[in-house]
Amino acid sequence: MQVYYLQPVETVQKHTNASGPGAIPKLQADLQKYFTEINVKILPIYTFRWDDEPEQSVSVRTDGLLGGLQQDDILLIATPTFYISERYLNTIIDHAKHVFGVKVVGITFDLLSFRHELRFAQEHHFSDFFMDGSRREKDFLAQCDAIITQSNEMAQAMIDNFAITSPIIVHGPWGFYTEKVPAPQSKTNTLLFAGSPGKAGYLNQLSHHIQTDFNIISDFAHTVANIEAPNFDARWTMHDVAPNIHITGHQYDASYVDQMLSGSFGLIWDSLTYPQVTGAFGKYMQLAMPHKFSMYTVAGIPSIVWSKSCLAPLVTQKKIGWVIDDLTELDQLISDITPDKYGDRVYRLDEFSNLIRSGFYTKRAIFNVIGALYDHQYVQPSADLHLTVGYQ
């Protein structure tokens, strides 16, 4: 039995903000590294669409792609799957399962069904794409023999909304490979945010309320108002910014972004408004493992997370960061943390970061998939989410 991973081949510049949505290119590159370390073979597939491709052409290309696979092999396919036509994807799954006798396993990077709100999609004339994308990912996951998903909460959401009955393996935090192991840092009263401003509409108001030094690494120049960022307006970054707010635009190779980060506390917070969490991306924090958590972790920076996010139990249990209910708590929290308490968090984070850097959770998920499919060893998430947190 051999495990294969269907790896989209990027046709644009590596890891820059031109190479695709958010963290996906870096995540893909790291997955390929971790997979090859446990003898998962990479099956390259080019990222192009040909929706009206002749049936015979689709069939021939599919059999050429899958020609090396054998009975009882496992084929890993990740969502989103927009890089190829739906017909080609369905043909790959059909031939893999019914011609070659292969098990198909879905990996959820992101799920459109939970990541956006239909109301925003309709307001911004995006509902057709939203509805089609949601249907497409439901159809894809329904065909999978097993699914790897990010968190126990996302697994439960798929069971509740998609009626999934196949085994679900909880992945946990994403790996983030870097050769640099940072020296343990001492506490400074400096908060850091690195990520998409389109998911962080609160930054404007927070910048007017926070007294702590606040470093923002975000690409305001290339973000526009759309379904990802309703009513986005970056003009506040160009004038009247308080002296404690430091904004840096980013154009970088994500392989080295952890070396660019500066701050003692990494903020993980998606919300349209300040200070409570609002909007679809805010709700999505309850389900999704953000890639920036892994990025902060390998940089040696403890995270501050929302108390209702799926990260909160992990951060609390392992004592590798702090949990807050809303953004008004930031100044007091940072002020109250003593150097000794901060040092304890950094020490624990250093131990945990080795798991993130080595891709431990990714590798374990693959072994758990094999066990689920061939030894029938897996735990289906229950209604009580706190009983089956699969990434601890």
One Martini backbone bead per residue (centre of mass of N, CA, C, O) as a GRO file, in nm:
protein
  392
    1MET     BB    1   0.095   0.037   0.024
    2GLN     BB    2   0.030   0.370  -0.111
    3VAL     BB    3   0.085   0.717  -0.075
    4TYR     BB    4  -0.081   0.998  -0.227
    5TYR     BB    5  -0.031   1.341  -0.356
    6LEU     BB    6  -0.219   1.599  -0.492
    7GLN     BB    7  -0.012   1.836  -0.653
    8PRO     BB    8  -0.019   2.149  -0.719
    9VAL     BB    9   0.113   2.335  -0.988
   10GLU     BB   10   0.266   2.617  -0.990
   11THR     BB   11   0.262   2.909  -1.238
   12VAL     BB   12   0.395   3.097  -1.027
   13GLN     BB   13   0.536   3.273  -0.802
   14LYS     BB   14   0.691   3.196  -0.518
   15HIS     BB   15   0.512   3.293  -0.222
   16THR     BB   16   0.376   3.527  -0.318
   17ASN     BB   17   0.100   3.738  -0.348
   18ALA     BB   18   0.070   3.613  -0.656
   19SER     BB   19   0.034   3.284  -0.576
   20GLY     BB   20  -0.221   3.336  -0.398
   21PRO     BB   21  -0.406   3.243  -0.125
   22GLY     BB   22  -0.225   3.328   0.114
   23ALA     BB   23  -0.086   3.034   0.273
   24ILE     BB   24  -0.094   2.800   0.062
   25PRO     BB   25   0.191   2.781  -0.071
   26LYS     BB   26   0.346   2.720   0.193
   27LEU     BB   27   0.178   2.480   0.283
   28GLN     BB   28   0.234   2.304   0.036
   29ALA     BB   29   0.542   2.288   0.061
   30ASP     BB   30   0.543   2.158   0.345
   31LEU     BB   31   0.378   1.909   0.285
   32GLN     BB   32   0.573   1.788   0.083
   33LYS     BB   33   0.800   1.748   0.283
   34TYR     BB   34   0.651   1.573   0.496
   35PHE     BB   35   0.560   1.348   0.308
   36THR     BB   36   0.841   1.252   0.203
   37GLU     BB   37   0.942   1.168   0.496
   38ILE     BB   38   0.691   0.928   0.481
   39ASN     BB   39   0.652   0.821   0.175
   40VAL     BB   40   0.492   1.023   0.020
   41LYS     BB   41   0.372   1.062  -0.297
   42ILE     BB   42   0.400   1.282  -0.561
   43LEU     BB   43   0.120   1.415  -0.766
   44PRO     BB   44   0.123   1.602  -1.025
   45ILE     BB   45  -0.087   1.901  -1.098
   46TYR     BB   46  -0.211   2.122  -1.307
   47THR     BB   47  -0.324   2.469  -1.290
   48PHE     BB   48  -0.614   2.417  -1.474
   49ARG     BB   49  -0.888   2.506  -1.697
   50TRP     BB   50  -1.140   2.274  -1.876
   51ASP     BB   51  -1.473   2.259  -1.894
   52ASP     BB   52  -1.500   2.155  -2.226
   53GLU     BB   53  -1.365   1.897  -2.228
   54PRO     BB   54  -1.337   1.617  -2.370
   55GLU     BB   55  -1.407   1.311  -2.253
   56GLN     BB   56  -1.164   1.154  -2.365
   57SER     BB   57  -0.949   1.347  -2.256
   58VAL     BB   58  -1.013   1.319  -1.958
   59SER     BB   59  -0.969   1.011  -1.940
   60VAL     BB   60  -0.675   1.002  -2.039
   61ARG     BB   61  -0.551   1.194  -1.832
   62THR     BB   62  -0.634   1.034  -1.582
   63ASP     BB   63  -0.485   0.765  -1.646
   64GLY     BB   64  -0.209   0.901  -1.659
   65LEU     BB   65  -0.203   1.007  -1.366
   66LEU     BB   66  -0.288   0.701  -1.232
   67GLY     BB   67  -0.099   0.469  -1.350
   68GLY     BB   68   0.076   0.400  -1.066
   69LEU     BB   69  -0.164   0.290  -0.930
   70GLN     BB   70  -0.304   0.070  -0.677
   71GLN     BB   71  -0.442  -0.143  -0.496
   72ASP     BB   72  -0.500   0.024  -0.182
   73ASP     BB   73  -0.436   0.290  -0.225
   74ILE     BB   74  -0.371   0.643  -0.148
   75LEU     BB   75  -0.556   0.955  -0.217
   76LEU     BB   76  -0.472   1.289  -0.180
   77ILE     BB   77  -0.713   1.566  -0.148
   78ALA     BB   78  -0.743   1.914  -0.165
   79THR     BB   79  -0.887   2.192  -0.024
   80PRO     BB   80  -0.932   2.362  -0.267
   81THR     BB   81  -1.045   2.273  -0.631
   82PHE     BB   82  -1.026   2.521  -0.853
   83TYR     BB   83  -0.772   2.434  -1.038
   84ILE     BB   84  -1.000   2.248  -1.149
   85SER     BB   85  -1.233   2.086  -1.290
   86GLU     BB   86  -1.503   1.913  -1.189
   87ARG     BB   87  -1.489   1.686  -1.399
   88TYR     BB   88  -1.198   1.603  -1.349
   89LEU     BB   89  -1.223   1.539  -1.052
   90ASN     BB   90  -1.447   1.320  -1.077
   91THR     BB   91  -1.278   1.137  -1.259
   92ILE     BB   92  -1.052   1.081  -1.064
   93ILE     BB   93  -1.224   0.952  -0.844
   94ASP     BB   94  -1.362   0.732  -1.011
   95HIS     BB   95  -1.103   0.590  -1.116
   96ALA     BB   96  -0.964   0.541  -0.849
   97LYS     BB   97  -1.197   0.361  -0.725
   98HIS     BB   98  -1.311   0.178  -0.995
   99VAL     BB   99  -1.030   0.108  -1.148
  100PHE     BB  100  -0.785   0.107  -0.914
  101GLY     BB  101  -0.871   0.074  -0.600
  102VAL     BB  102  -0.879   0.353  -0.446
  103LYS     BB  103  -0.834   0.567  -0.181
  104VAL     BB  104  -1.009   0.866  -0.088
  105VAL     BB  105  -0.867   1.171   0.054
  106GLY     BB  106  -0.961   1.452   0.231
  107ILE     BB  107  -0.831   1.793   0.258
  108THR     BB  108  -0.890   2.078   0.470
  109PHE     BB  109  -0.810   2.395   0.431
  110ASP     BB  110  -1.089   2.508   0.313
  111LEU     BB  111  -1.442   2.616   0.374
  112LEU     BB  112  -1.682   2.790   0.214
  113SER     BB  113  -1.940   2.719   0.383
  114PHE     BB  114  -1.791   2.868   0.652
  115ARG     BB  115  -1.620   3.132   0.555
  116HIS     BB  116  -1.897   3.244   0.459
  117GLU     BB  117  -2.168   3.464   0.399
  118LEU     BB  118  -2.446   3.484   0.212
  119ARG     BB  119  -2.519   3.778   0.259
  120PHE     BB  120  -2.254   3.898   0.149
  121ALA     BB  121  -2.268   3.763  -0.127
  122GLN     BB  122  -2.528   3.909  -0.217
  123GLU     BB  123  -2.437   4.207  -0.175
  124HIS     BB  124  -2.169   4.133  -0.377
  125HIS     BB  125  -2.246   3.944  -0.613
  126PHE     BB  126  -2.146   3.622  -0.498
  127SER     BB  127  -2.355   3.379  -0.482
  128ASP     BB  128  -2.289   3.184  -0.714
  129PHE     BB  129  -2.007   3.108  -0.622
  130PHE     BB  130  -2.080   3.021  -0.339
  131MET     BB  131  -2.286   2.796  -0.404
  132ASP     BB  132  -2.103   2.632  -0.592
  133GLY     BB  133  -1.869   2.586  -0.393
  134SER     BB  134  -2.032   2.446  -0.173
  135ARG     BB  135  -2.136   2.213  -0.344
  136ARG     BB  136  -1.863   2.105  -0.440
  137GLU     BB  137  -1.743   2.028  -0.156
  138LYS     BB  138  -1.967   1.835  -0.077
  139ASP     BB  139  -1.933   1.638  -0.313
  140PHE     BB  140  -1.643   1.566  -0.258
  141LEU     BB  141  -1.665   1.461   0.042
  142ALA     BB  142  -1.881   1.238  -0.024
  143GLN     BB  143  -1.651   1.064  -0.196
  144CYS     BB  144  -1.492   1.007   0.050
  145ASP     BB  145  -1.336   0.767   0.260
  146ALA     BB  146  -1.186   1.017   0.392
  147ILE     BB  147  -1.104   1.280   0.644
  148ILE     BB  148  -0.905   1.573   0.678
  149THR     BB  149  -0.911   1.796   0.953
  150GLN     BB  150  -0.835   2.058   1.167
  151SER     BB  151  -1.084   2.019   1.371
  152ASN     BB  152  -1.327   1.920   1.581
  153GLU     BB  153  -1.526   2.144   1.496
  154MET     BB  154  -1.517   2.088   1.189
  155ALA     BB  155  -1.609   1.800   1.201
  156GLN     BB  156  -1.887   1.860   1.326
  157ALA     BB  157  -1.987   2.050   1.100
  158MET     BB  158  -1.986   1.832   0.878
  159ILE     BB  159  -2.184   1.640   1.011
  160ASP     BB  160  -2.424   1.847   1.042
  161ASN     BB  161  -2.416   1.963   0.720
  162PHE     BB  162  -2.310   1.688   0.535
  163ALA     BB  163  -2.349   1.395   0.640
  164ILE     BB  164  -2.101   1.253   0.746
  165THR     BB  165  -1.969   0.893   0.758
  166SER     BB  166  -1.688   0.905   0.734
  167PRO     BB  167  -1.387   0.920   0.833
  168ILE     BB  168  -1.241   1.148   1.082
  169ILE     BB  169  -0.942   1.338   1.087
  170VAL     BB  170  -0.755   1.519   1.313
  171HIS     BB  171  -0.494   1.736   1.276
  172GLY     BB  172  -0.435   2.039   1.344
  173PRO     BB  173  -0.166   2.200   1.336
  174TRP     BB  174   0.028   2.340   1.123
  175GLY     BB  175   0.297   2.331   0.952
  176PHE     BB  176   0.637   2.503   0.979
  177TYR     BB  177   0.906   2.553   0.791
  178THR     BB  178   1.236   2.603   0.947
  179GLU     BB  179   1.580   2.652   1.008
  180LYS     BB  180   1.509   2.847   1.225
  181VAL     BB  181   1.605   2.889   1.573
  182PRO     BB  182   1.504   3.080   1.808
  183ALA     BB  183   1.577   3.277   2.051
  184PRO     BB  184   1.487   3.340   2.347
  185GLN     BB  185   1.261   3.577   2.460
  186SER     BB  186   1.185   3.872   2.593
  187LYS     BB  187   0.986   4.097   2.728
  188THR     BB  188   0.765   4.306   2.550
  189ASN     BB  189   0.535   4.578   2.473
  190THR     BB  190   0.459   4.395   2.191
  191LEU     BB  191   0.247   4.384   1.926
  192LEU     BB  192   0.132   4.140   1.672
  193PHE     BB  193   0.041   4.162   1.317
  194ALA     BB  194  -0.005   3.895   1.067
  195GLY     BB  195  -0.186   3.960   0.762
  196SER     BB  196  -0.498   3.999   0.649
  197PRO     BB  197  -0.693   4.292   0.622
  198GLY     BB  198  -0.966   4.165   0.513
  199LYS     BB  199  -1.005   4.011   0.814
  200ALA     BB  200  -0.927   4.315   0.971
  201GLY     BB  201  -1.131   4.573   1.030
  202TYR     BB  202  -1.037   4.649   1.335
  203LEU     BB  203  -0.757   4.797   1.309
  204ASN     BB  204  -0.839   5.088   1.311
  205GLN     BB  205  -0.968   5.102   1.598
  206LEU     BB  206  -0.736   4.972   1.755
  207SER     BB  207  -0.524   5.199   1.685
  208HIS     BB  208  -0.702   5.411   1.872
  209HIS     BB  209  -0.693   5.228   2.160
  210ILE     BB  210  -0.408   5.139   2.177
  211GLN     BB  211  -0.100   5.163   2.378
  212THR     BB  212   0.053   4.957   2.264
  213ASP     BB  213   0.279   4.836   2.082
  214PHE     BB  214   0.210   4.806   1.713
  215ASN     BB  215   0.268   4.554   1.480
  216ILE     BB  216   0.204   4.571   1.121
  217ILE     BB  217   0.175   4.300   0.881
  218SER     BB  218   0.037   4.428   0.575
  219ASP     BB  219  -0.152   4.432   0.255
  220PHE     BB  220  -0.309   4.717   0.174
  221ALA     BB  221  -0.244   4.784  -0.131
  222HIS     BB  222  -0.385   4.482  -0.240
  223THR     BB  223  -0.657   4.556  -0.102
  224VAL     BB  224  -1.008   4.502  -0.153
  225ALA     BB  225  -1.339   4.545  -0.189
  226ASN     BB  226  -1.512   4.243  -0.096
  227ILE     BB  227  -1.600   3.942   0.015
  228GLU     BB  228  -1.335   3.943   0.196
  229ALA     BB  229  -1.378   4.289   0.225
  230PRO     BB  230  -1.603   4.460   0.353
  231ASN     BB  231  -1.558   4.795   0.332
  232PHE     BB  232  -1.277   4.846   0.250
  233ASP     BB  233  -1.027   5.079   0.413
  234ALA     BB  234  -0.684   5.222   0.391
  235ARG     BB  235  -0.659   5.535   0.463
  236TRP     BB  236  -0.568   5.524   0.769
  237THR     BB  237  -0.258   5.443   0.696
  238MET     BB  238  -0.182   5.750   0.567
  239HIS     BB  239  -0.300   5.882   0.842
  240ASP     BB  240  -0.325   5.937   1.170
  241VAL     BB  241  -0.098   5.769   1.318
  242ALA     BB  242   0.009   5.647   1.586
  243PRO     BB  243   0.321   5.608   1.735
  244ASN     BB  244   0.253   5.290   1.822
  245ILE     BB  245   0.213   5.250   1.511
  246HIS     BB  246   0.341   4.984   1.289
  247ILE     BB  247   0.360   4.976   0.933
  248THR     BB  248   0.397   4.684   0.711
  249GLY     BB  249   0.441   4.587   0.415
  250HIS     BB  250   0.405   4.288   0.192
  251GLN     BB  251   0.690   4.130   0.011
  252TYR     BB  252   0.740   3.777   0.019
  253ASP     BB  253   0.896   3.497   0.128
  254ALA     BB  254   0.735   3.267   0.330
  255SER     BB  255   0.992   3.104   0.426
  256TYR     BB  256   1.087   3.397   0.596
  257VAL     BB  257   0.872   3.540   0.777
  258ASP     BB  258   0.959   3.462   1.071
  259GLN     BB  259   1.219   3.662   1.046
  260MET     BB  260   1.028   3.941   1.038
  261LEU     BB  261   0.927   3.927   1.315
  262SER     BB  262   0.794   4.174   1.565
  263GLY     BB  263   0.739   4.057   1.891
  264SER     BB  264   0.572   3.916   2.192
  265PHE     BB  265   0.273   3.924   2.055
  266GLY     BB  266   0.042   3.721   1.879
  267LEU     BB  267  -0.224   3.807   1.682
  268ILE     BB  268  -0.544   3.622   1.664
  269TRP     BB  269  -0.776   3.807   1.451
  270ASP     BB  270  -1.107   3.795   1.318
  271SER     BB  271  -1.272   4.104   1.209
  272LEU     BB  272  -1.474   4.373   1.125
  273THR     BB  273  -1.476   4.464   1.433
  274TYR     BB  274  -1.478   4.670   1.722
  275PRO     BB  275  -1.406   4.433   1.979
  276GLN     BB  276  -1.572   4.223   1.870
  277VAL     BB  277  -1.673   3.947   1.704
  278THR     BB  278  -1.724   3.970   1.345
  279GLY     BB  279  -1.826   3.780   1.106
  280ALA     BB  280  -1.728   3.514   0.919
  281PHE     BB  281  -1.426   3.498   1.002
  282GLY     BB  282  -1.481   3.491   1.300
  283LYS     BB  283  -1.643   3.227   1.304
  284TYR     BB  284  -1.412   3.055   1.168
  285MET     BB  285  -1.231   3.040   1.428
  286GLN     BB  286  -1.401   2.794   1.547
  287LEU     BB  287  -1.269   2.586   1.310
  288ALA     BB  288  -0.989   2.709   1.231
  289MET     BB  289  -0.641   2.671   1.158
  290PRO     BB  290  -0.417   2.903   1.166
  291HIS     BB  291  -0.117   2.963   1.010
  292LYS     BB  292  -0.008   3.193   1.204
  293PHE     BB  293   0.034   3.018   1.450
  294SER     BB  294   0.278   2.863   1.333
  295MET     BB  295   0.448   3.110   1.269
  296TYR     BB  296   0.474   3.221   1.555
  297THR     BB  297   0.588   2.964   1.687
  298VAL     BB  298   0.863   2.941   1.517
  299ALA     BB  299   0.934   3.247   1.622
  300GLY     BB  300   0.869   3.254   1.946
  301ILE     BB  301   0.554   3.358   1.958
  302PRO     BB  302   0.310   3.416   2.148
  303SER     BB  303  -0.038   3.386   2.161
  304ILE     BB  304  -0.346   3.566   2.091
  305VAL     BB  305  -0.679   3.451   2.158
  306TRP     BB  306  -0.989   3.353   2.118
  307SER     BB  307  -1.207   3.194   2.338
  308LYS     BB  308  -1.388   3.063   2.076
  309SER     BB  309  -1.169   2.926   1.955
  310CYS     BB  310  -1.004   2.633   1.857
  311LEU     BB  311  -0.730   2.728   2.003
  312ALA     BB  312  -0.786   2.773   2.307
  313PRO     BB  313  -0.744   2.486   2.434
  314LEU     BB  314  -0.448   2.457   2.345
  315VAL     BB  315  -0.328   2.716   2.473
  316THR     BB  316  -0.419   2.649   2.762
  317GLN     BB  317  -0.305   2.364   2.812
  318LYS     BB  318   0.004   2.439   2.706
  319LYS     BB  319   0.093   2.730   2.773
  320ILE     BB  320   0.140   2.926   2.474
  321GLY     BB  321  -0.062   3.159   2.580
  322TRP     BB  322  -0.359   3.365   2.526
  323VAL     BB  323  -0.696   3.450   2.644
  324ILE     BB  324  -0.973   3.633   2.495
  325ASP     BB  325  -1.282   3.807   2.443
  326ASP     BB  326  -1.159   4.100   2.380
  327LEU     BB  327  -0.974   4.386   2.270
  328THR     BB  328  -0.981   4.550   2.548
  329GLU     BB  329  -0.762   4.345   2.699
  330LEU     BB  330  -0.472   4.391   2.593
  331ASP     BB  331  -0.325   4.601   2.769
  332GLN     BB  332  -0.363   4.458   3.045
  333LEU     BB  333  -0.240   4.190   2.979
  334ILE     BB  334   0.047   4.287   2.898
  335SER     BB  335   0.104   4.442   3.164
  336ASP     BB  336   0.059   4.186   3.372
  337ILE     BB  337   0.293   4.041   3.248
  338THR     BB  338   0.557   3.891   3.352
  339PRO     BB  339   0.868   3.791   3.278
  340ASP     BB  340   0.829   3.507   3.403
  341LYS     BB  341   0.564   3.432   3.261
  342TYR     BB  342   0.673   3.468   2.980
  343GLY     BB  343   0.908   3.263   3.000
  344ASP     BB  344   0.725   3.016   3.037
  345ARG     BB  345   0.586   3.032   2.761
  346VAL     BB  346   0.843   3.017   2.588
  347TYR     BB  347   0.937   2.741   2.685
  348ARG     BB  348   0.684   2.584   2.591
  349LEU     BB  349   0.695   2.679   2.295
  350ASP     BB  350   0.964   2.551   2.218
  351GLU     BB  351   0.865   2.260   2.239
  352PHE     BB  352   0.620   2.287   2.040
  353SER     BB  353   0.772   2.393   1.780
  354ASN     BB  354   0.896   2.121   1.697
  355LEU     BB  355   0.629   2.002   1.592
  356ILE     BB  356   0.576   2.215   1.374
  357ARG     BB  357   0.849   2.203   1.216
  358SER     BB  358   0.817   1.873   1.164
  359GLY     BB  359   0.509   1.787   1.107
  360PHE     BB  360   0.365   1.598   1.313
  361TYR     BB  361   0.053   1.626   1.253
  362THR     BB  362   0.063   1.541   0.960
  363LYS     BB  363   0.187   1.261   0.998
  364ARG     BB  364  -0.025   1.151   1.195
  365ALA     BB  365  -0.270   1.174   1.006
  366ILE     BB  366  -0.174   0.960   0.804
  367PHE     BB  367  -0.161   0.723   1.000
  368ASN     BB  368  -0.464   0.748   1.084
  369VAL     BB  369  -0.580   0.689   0.806
  370ILE     BB  370  -0.471   0.408   0.775
  371GLY     BB  371  -0.614   0.300   1.029
  372ALA     BB  372  -0.907   0.369   0.940
  373LEU     BB  373  -0.908   0.202   0.660
  374TYR     BB  374  -0.750  -0.083   0.771
  375ASP     BB  375  -0.817  -0.089   1.111
  376HIS     BB  376  -1.053   0.083   1.227
  377GLN     BB  377  -0.897   0.352   1.366
  378TYR     BB  378  -1.128   0.573   1.511
  379VAL     BB  379  -1.270   0.898   1.605
  380GLN     BB  380  -1.573   1.021   1.625
  381PRO     BB  381  -1.706   1.298   1.664
  382SER     BB  382  -1.880   1.464   1.904
  383ALA     BB  383  -2.094   1.679   2.061
  384ASP     BB  384  -1.852   1.686   2.262
  385LEU     BB  385  -1.577   1.864   2.186
  386HIS     BB  386  -1.394   1.821   2.457
  387LEU     BB  387  -1.353   1.495   2.422
  388THR     BB  388  -1.222   1.520   2.096
  389VAL     BB  389  -0.926   1.646   2.085
  390GLY     BB  390  -0.708   1.543   1.826
  391TYR     BB  391  -0.434   1.753   1.883
  392GLN     BB  392  -0.304   1.671   2.181
   0.00000   0.00000   0.00000
